[in-house]
Amino acid sequence: MNSNANPRRIGQGVAQRNSQTPSQSQVPAITTPDGKDIRILASGISTLPDGVVVDTRPGKGQIYVTCMGKSTATNDGHLVRAAGDGTGVEVIVPDGVTLTPKQLVIDTTSERLYGADREGMRVMWCALDGSGVETLVCNGETDEDRKDATRHCGASKGRQGRILHANIDIPAGQTPATRTDIQTLYAHLPDLELHTATQTLYWTDRGDPSLGNTLNRADVAAPLAPNDVAAARGPSKDTIVAGKFHEAIGLSLDLPGRRAFVADLNGSVGAVDLDSGRKEVLIEDAGTVTGIVYCEA
């Protein structure tokens, strides 16, 4: 690993799901680089926690976690918030707004949260207090639409996954369902993260080896071509940073330390050197680990 891997906190927190006993789902924090110092920040987070982000600004530190709900067919997903020490867990976006909220991103400049609602087939945003929920992208609305997995995730191991791009602002005169500025960056591929300074996109791929179960990255700085000529790229060895994960899903970057942290559904958390691709397993057999977020101690 990189020689400057000093004792930074690498997981405040990890969304750890217990699908057999949802009330035992929790958010642990990993506070040493070797993964040996683990403490539970928040427990009893019900109904399948998935995505997790932290407001890392001085004086803030709040943790936000998406919960997928009990059913993929009903609007019982929700968003919870807790203080940085795990206390004060509260629901800020209640049941009735989303179906299965998953990936979550925080923009501290605009003070907004962006989330993907899988079976809801939507990308949404809201304020940090959960107010002002709006839909930015809508890829279907009916139960019949939901039966088409390519509208929200693609068939498992089916090489149907995609990474899409759209502007934050909906084009004038269009709606979340009719907007025409959505373009496909990568096709035939779950979590992703953008390094905004270099416009480098990182993502995990749960597909079959050798191109699947991998950590990937690609330069997306080039202007996008018009939608009618934009050619989606498929999986390639050229994008792979590291492989041999077990259902890789969660992803968070430590760019100053040149590391990526990857969580997988087999219960492992690994650290990957972004220069050499060398992987170090920090945690094993931790249950079903979904979202992960890195922040400075």
Kinemage of the C-alpha trace (Angstrom):
@kinemage 1
@onewidth
@group {chain A} dominant
@subgroup {mainchain}
@vectorlist {calphas} color= white
{ca met a 1} P 0.000 0.000 0.000
{ca asn a 2} L 0.964 3.641 -0.262
{ca ser a 3} L 3.555 4.673 2.288
{ca asn a 4} L 1.451 7.660 3.379
{ca ala a 5} L -1.409 5.437 4.590
{ca asn a 6} L -1.498 7.090 8.000
{ca pro a 7} L -4.097 6.338 10.694
{ca arg a 8} L -7.096 7.945 9.040
{ca arg a 9} L -10.641 6.872 9.638
{ca ile a 10} L -11.765 4.815 6.673
{ca gly a 11} L -15.364 4.116 7.359
{ca gln a 12} L -17.741 6.435 9.095
{ca gly a 13} L -19.578 4.421 8.327
{ca val a 14} L -20.234 1.234 6.469
{ca ala a 15} L -23.854 0.282 5.869
{ca gln a 16} L -23.986 -3.276 7.170
{ca arg a 17} L -27.174 -5.140 6.322
{ca asn a 18} L -28.724 -8.117 8.041
{ca ser a 19} L -31.454 -9.262 5.661
{ca gln a 20} L -32.566 -12.065 8.002
{ca thr a 21} L -33.014 -9.759 10.991
{ca pro a 22} L -33.410 -6.197 9.671
{ca ser a 23} L -33.459 -4.690 13.163
{ca gln a 24} L -29.833 -5.820 13.557
{ca ser a 25} L -28.635 -3.786 10.579
{ca gln a 26} L -26.128 -1.163 11.633
{ca val a 27} L -23.541 1.460 10.728
{ca pro a 28} L -20.082 0.560 12.077
{ca ala a 29} L -17.047 2.844 11.933
{ca ile a 30} L -13.576 1.538 11.100
{ca thr a 31} L -11.064 3.856 12.717
{ca thr a 32} L -7.660 2.385 11.824
{ca pro a 33} L -6.081 1.566 8.448
{ca asp a 34} L -5.749 -2.144 9.300
{ca gly a 35} L -9.497 -2.446 9.909
{ca lys a 36} L -9.064 -3.853 13.418
{ca asp a 37} L -10.642 -0.978 15.365
{ca ile a 38} L -14.369 -1.223 14.662
{ca arg a 39} L -17.132 0.387 16.676
{ca ile a 40} L -20.856 0.574 16.072
{ca leu a 41} L -22.078 4.090 15.394
{ca ala a 42} L -25.754 3.312 14.948
{ca ser a 43} L -27.727 0.092 15.239
{ca gly a 44} L -31.307 -1.012 14.784
{ca ile a 45} L -31.521 0.708 11.393
{ca ser a 46} L -34.369 -1.291 9.932
{ca thr a 47} L -35.419 -2.273 6.455
{ca leu a 48} L -32.155 -2.831 4.609
{ca pro a 49} L -29.723 0.095 4.840
{ca asp a 50} L -27.761 0.598 1.622
{ca gly a 51} L -26.136 3.920 0.711
{ca val a 52} L -24.236 6.032 3.237
{ca val a 53} L -22.590 9.477 3.115
{ca val a 54} L -21.109 11.838 5.715
{ca asp a 55} L -21.157 15.641 5.844
{ca thr a 56} L -17.441 16.175 6.442
{ca arg a 57} L -17.552 19.945 6.892
{ca pro a 58} L -16.170 21.357 10.175
{ca gly a 59} L -18.874 21.411 12.801
{ca lys a 60} L -21.120 19.042 10.857
{ca gly a 61} L -20.389 15.307 10.653
{ca gln a 62} L -23.939 14.058 10.142
{ca ile a 63} L -24.376 10.576 8.683
{ca tyr a 64} L -27.054 9.914 6.064
{ca val a 65} L -28.241 6.382 5.240
{ca thr a 66} L -30.776 5.149 2.688
{ca cys a 67} L -33.048 2.269 3.732
{ca met a 68} L -34.556 0.182 0.944
{ca gly a 69} L -37.763 -0.789 2.747
{ca lys a 70} L -39.475 -4.143 3.148
{ca ser a 71} L -40.834 -4.509 -0.385
{ca thr a 72} L -39.623 -3.525 -3.848
{ca ala a 73} L -43.239 -2.921 -4.880
{ca thr a 74} L -44.276 -0.311 -2.307
{ca asn a 75} L -43.161 3.197 -1.372
{ca asp a 76} L -41.699 2.197 1.995
{ca gly a 77} L -38.072 3.213 1.492
{ca his a 78} L -36.783 6.115 3.551
{ca leu a 79} L -33.733 8.235 4.404
{ca val a 80} L -32.328 8.514 7.917
{ca arg a 81} L -29.860 10.930 9.487
{ca ala a 82} L -27.729 10.640 12.620
{ca ala a 83} L -25.108 12.715 14.384
{ca gly a 84} L -21.477 11.845 13.743
{ca asp a 85} L -21.339 9.760 16.911
{ca gly a 86} L -24.376 7.747 15.830
{ca thr a 87} L -26.851 9.342 18.227
{ca gly a 88} L -30.090 11.055 17.312
{ca val a 89} L -31.129 8.713 14.502
{ca glu a 90} L -34.129 10.256 12.735
{ca val a 91} L -36.065 9.685 9.536
{ca ile a 92} L -35.864 12.779 7.343
{ca val a 93} L -37.518 11.417 4.185
{ca pro a 94} L -40.350 9.141 5.366
{ca asp a 95} L -42.074 6.160 3.828
{ca gly a 96} L -44.304 7.051 0.922
{ca val a 97} L -41.750 9.000 -1.108
{ca thr a 98} L -39.383 6.332 -2.482
{ca leu a 99} L -39.481 2.594 -3.191
{ca thr a 100} L -35.918 1.300 -2.856
{ca pro a 101} L -33.449 4.176 -2.342
{ca lys a 102} L -29.853 3.035 -2.788
{ca gln a 103} L -26.803 5.033 -3.898
{ca leu a 104} L -26.452 8.393 -2.164
{ca val a 105} L -24.224 11.408 -2.841
{ca ile a 106} L -23.856 14.615 -0.844
{ca asp a 107} L -23.088 18.027 -2.368
{ca thr a 108} L -22.091 20.260 0.536
{ca thr a 109} L -21.807 23.332 -1.689
{ca ser a 110} L -25.471 23.299 -2.692
{ca glu a 111} L -26.428 21.467 0.533
{ca arg a 112} L -28.278 18.759 -1.335
{ca leu a 113} L -28.450 14.987 -1.297
{ca tyr a 114} L -28.743 13.064 -4.558
{ca gly a 115} L -30.113 9.517 -4.504
{ca ala a 116} L -31.048 6.695 -6.845
{ca asp a 117} L -34.391 4.947 -6.271
{ca arg a 118} L -33.984 1.560 -7.946
{ca glu a 119} L -37.506 0.139 -8.341
{ca gly a 120} L -38.769 3.714 -8.379
{ca met a 121} L -36.702 4.112 -11.567
{ca arg a 122} L -35.779 7.627 -10.458
{ca val a 123} L -32.887 9.890 -9.583
{ca met a 124} L -33.938 12.371 -6.908
{ca trp a 125} L -32.574 15.145 -4.750
{ca cys a 126} L -33.507 16.863 -1.494
{ca ala a 127} L -32.139 19.328 1.050
{ca leu a 128} L -29.955 18.066 3.887
{ca asp a 129} L -32.948 18.163 6.227
{ca gly a 130} L -34.957 15.954 3.846
{ca ser a 131} L -37.184 18.719 2.562
{ca gly a 132} L -37.783 19.693 -1.067
{ca val a 133} L -37.657 16.204 -2.572
{ca glu a 134} L -37.691 16.435 -6.357
{ca thr a 135} L -37.287 13.948 -9.200
{ca leu a 136} L -34.516 14.712 -11.704
{ca val a 137} L -34.744 11.595 -13.881
{ca cys a 138} L -37.708 9.242 -14.283
{ca asn a 139} L -37.272 6.073 -16.344
{ca gly a 140} L -40.722 4.583 -15.763
{ca glu a 141} L -43.692 4.790 -13.443
{ca thr a 142} L -45.931 1.722 -13.685
{ca asp a 143} L -45.705 -1.835 -12.374
{ca glu a 144} L -45.342 -2.943 -15.978
{ca asp a 145} L -42.345 -0.615 -16.390
{ca arg a 146} L -40.785 -2.113 -13.264
{ca lys a 147} L -40.883 -5.592 -14.778
{ca asp a 148} L -38.312 -4.392 -17.318
{ca ala a 149} L -35.112 -4.662 -15.250
{ca thr a 150} L -33.147 -2.632 -17.795
{ca arg a 151} L -35.073 0.435 -16.612
{ca his a 152} L -33.405 0.315 -13.199
{ca cys a 153} L -30.568 -2.230 -12.916
{ca gly a 154} L -30.451 -4.929 -15.594
{ca ala a 155} L -30.587 -8.663 -15.079
{ca ser a 156} L -28.036 -10.121 -12.646
{ca lys a 157} L -24.862 -11.138 -14.545
{ca gly a 158} L -26.745 -10.228 -17.713
{ca arg a 159} L -24.269 -7.635 -19.071
{ca gln a 160} L -27.128 -5.138 -19.207
{ca gly a 161} L -25.923 -2.603 -16.626
{ca arg a 162} L -25.181 0.955 -17.709
{ca ile a 163} L -23.608 4.171 -16.446
{ca leu a 164} L -25.586 7.177 -17.648
{ca his a 165} L -24.896 10.909 -17.716
{ca ala a 166} L -27.265 13.885 -17.582
{ca asn a 167} L -27.087 17.545 -16.679
{ca ile a 168} L -28.311 18.510 -13.211
{ca asp a 169} L -30.759 21.012 -14.673
{ca ile a 170} L -33.637 19.546 -16.679
{ca pro a 171} L -33.733 21.081 -20.186
{ca ala a 172} L -36.320 23.821 -20.605
{ca gly a 173} L -39.761 22.530 -21.507
{ca gln a 174} L -38.926 18.940 -20.581
{ca thr a 175} L -39.759 16.730 -17.589
{ca pro a 176} L -37.830 14.077 -15.628
{ca ala a 177} L -39.506 11.482 -17.866
{ca thr a 178} L -39.042 13.236 -21.214
{ca arg a 179} L -35.626 14.900 -20.862
{ca thr a 180} L -33.406 14.258 -23.884
{ca asp a 181} L -29.973 15.010 -22.417
{ca ile a 182} L -29.401 11.545 -20.902
{ca gln a 183} L -26.455 9.743 -22.463
{ca thr a 184} L -24.891 6.327 -21.907
{ca leu a 185} L -21.213 6.408 -20.963
{ca tyr a 186} L -20.685 2.685 -20.339
{ca ala a 187} L -22.914 -0.251 -21.195
{ca his a 188} L -22.874 -4.041 -20.777
{ca leu a 189} L -21.792 -3.704 -17.183
{ca pro a 190} P -23.232 -0.689 -9.155
{ca asp a 191} L -21.665 2.093 -7.075
{ca leu a 192} L -19.662 4.878 -8.680
{ca glu a 193} L -17.779 7.998 -7.638
{ca leu a 194} L -16.496 10.939 -9.655
{ca his a 195} L -13.195 12.700 -8.939
{ca thr a 196} L -14.319 16.141 -10.022
{ca ala a 197} L -10.844 17.716 -10.204
{ca thr a 198} L -9.625 15.267 -12.847
{ca gln a 199} L -13.024 14.166 -14.182
{ca thr a 200} L -12.122 10.554 -13.499
{ca leu a 201} L -15.040 8.200 -12.914
{ca tyr a 202} L -14.586 5.197 -10.601
{ca trp a 203} L -17.081 2.342 -10.366
{ca thr a 204} L -17.526 -1.212 -9.122
{ca asp a 205} L -18.834 -3.983 -11.363
{ca arg a 206} L -20.581 -7.047 -9.885
{ca gly a 207} L -20.547 -8.983 -13.156
{ca asp a 208} L -18.795 -12.267 -13.768
{ca pro a 209} L -14.967 -12.394 -13.965
{ca ser a 210} L -12.722 -11.579 -15.633
{ca leu a 211} L -14.223 -8.191 -16.450
{ca gly a 212} L -16.660 -8.312 -13.543
{ca asn a 213} L -16.231 -8.173 -9.753
{ca thr a 214} L -13.792 -5.380 -10.362
{ca leu a 215} L -12.915 -1.794 -9.455
{ca asn a 216} L -12.725 0.369 -12.574
{ca arg a 217} L -11.912 3.925 -13.603
{ca ala a 218} L -12.043 6.002 -16.756
{ca asp a 219} L -11.452 9.568 -17.910
{ca val a 220} L -14.793 11.265 -18.637
{ca ala a 221} L -13.440 14.787 -19.161
{ca ala a 222} L -14.079 14.867 -22.896
{ca pro a 223} L -17.254 16.695 -23.958
{ca leu a 224} L -20.094 14.327 -24.705
{ca ala a 225} L -21.167 13.902 -28.272
{ca pro a 226} L -24.792 14.561 -29.233
{ca asn a 227} L -27.058 11.786 -28.073
{ca asp a 228} L -27.713 10.428 -31.549
{ca val a 229} L -24.029 9.674 -32.195
{ca ala a 230} L -22.745 8.960 -28.674
{ca ala a 231} L -21.303 5.452 -28.584
{ca ala a 232} L -21.517 3.655 -25.252
{ca arg a 233} L -18.359 1.825 -24.277
{ca gly a 234} L -18.424 -1.734 -22.998
{ca pro a 235} L -16.354 -3.427 -20.276
{ca ser a 236} L -12.641 -3.460 -20.947
{ca lys a 237} L -9.449 -4.595 -19.275
{ca asp a 238} L -8.183 -1.055 -19.835
{ca thr a 239} L -10.539 0.301 -17.143
{ca ile a 240} L -9.818 -2.290 -14.435
{ca val a 241} L -7.817 -1.158 -11.389
{ca ala a 242} L -8.287 -4.317 -9.296
{ca gly a 243} L -10.328 -7.509 -9.438
{ca lys a 244} L -11.273 -10.739 -7.659
{ca phe a 245} L -13.854 -9.144 -5.377
{ca his a 246} L -16.955 -11.038 -4.225
{ca glu a 247} L -19.963 -9.056 -5.469
{ca ala a 248} L -18.194 -5.673 -5.224
{ca ile a 249} L -20.658 -2.865 -4.529
{ca gly a 250} L -19.655 -0.074 -2.093
{ca leu a 251} L -16.957 2.392 -3.153
{ca ser a 252} L -15.263 5.395 -1.545
{ca leu a 253} L -12.064 7.219 -2.494
{ca asp a 254} L -9.117 8.534 -0.458
{ca leu a 255} L -7.488 10.501 -3.260
{ca pro a 256} L -4.730 12.186 -1.175
{ca gly a 257} L -3.731 8.719 0.032
{ca arg a 258} L -4.170 7.245 -3.474
{ca arg a 259} L -6.541 4.574 -2.167
{ca ala a 260} L -10.004 3.273 -2.906
{ca phe a 261} L -12.077 1.369 -0.372
{ca val a 262} L -14.376 -1.301 -1.749
{ca ala a 263} L -17.098 -3.192 0.125
{ca asp a 264} L -18.623 -6.393 -1.172
{ca leu a 265} L -21.725 -8.426 -0.419
{ca asn a 266} L -19.561 -11.283 0.876
{ca gly a 267} L -18.781 -9.174 3.943
{ca ser a 268} L -15.332 -7.870 3.034
{ca val a 269} L -13.878 -4.365 2.967
{ca gly a 270} L -10.689 -3.907 0.969
{ca ala a 271} L -8.243 -1.084 0.307
{ca val a 272} L -6.866 -0.756 -3.224
{ca asp a 273} L -3.723 1.165 -4.145
{ca leu a 274} L -4.811 3.336 -7.073
{ca asp a 275} L -1.317 3.345 -8.576
{ca ser a 276} L -0.338 -0.318 -8.372
{ca gly a 277} L -3.773 -1.923 -8.112
{ca arg a 278} L -2.612 -3.955 -5.136
{ca lys a 279} L -5.491 -4.961 -2.845
{ca glu a 280} L -5.425 -5.412 0.925
{ca val a 281} L -8.369 -7.017 2.739
{ca leu a 282} L -9.148 -5.038 5.901
{ca ile a 283} L -12.286 -6.836 7.065
{ca glu a 284} L -13.710 -10.268 6.303
{ca asp a 285} L -17.001 -12.001 7.086
{ca ala a 286} L -18.730 -8.825 8.264
{ca gly a 287} L -22.161 -9.799 6.994
{ca thr a 288} L -23.601 -8.129 3.924
{ca val a 289} L -21.698 -4.857 3.486
{ca thr a 290} L -23.285 -2.385 1.073
{ca gly a 291} L -22.421 1.315 1.184
{ca ile a 292} L -19.099 2.671 2.439
{ca val a 293} L -17.791 6.204 2.941
{ca tyr a 294} L -14.272 7.416 3.708
{ca cys a 295} L -13.647 10.565 5.721
{ca glu a 296} L -10.725 12.111 7.560
{ca ala a 297} L -10.477 11.487 11.292
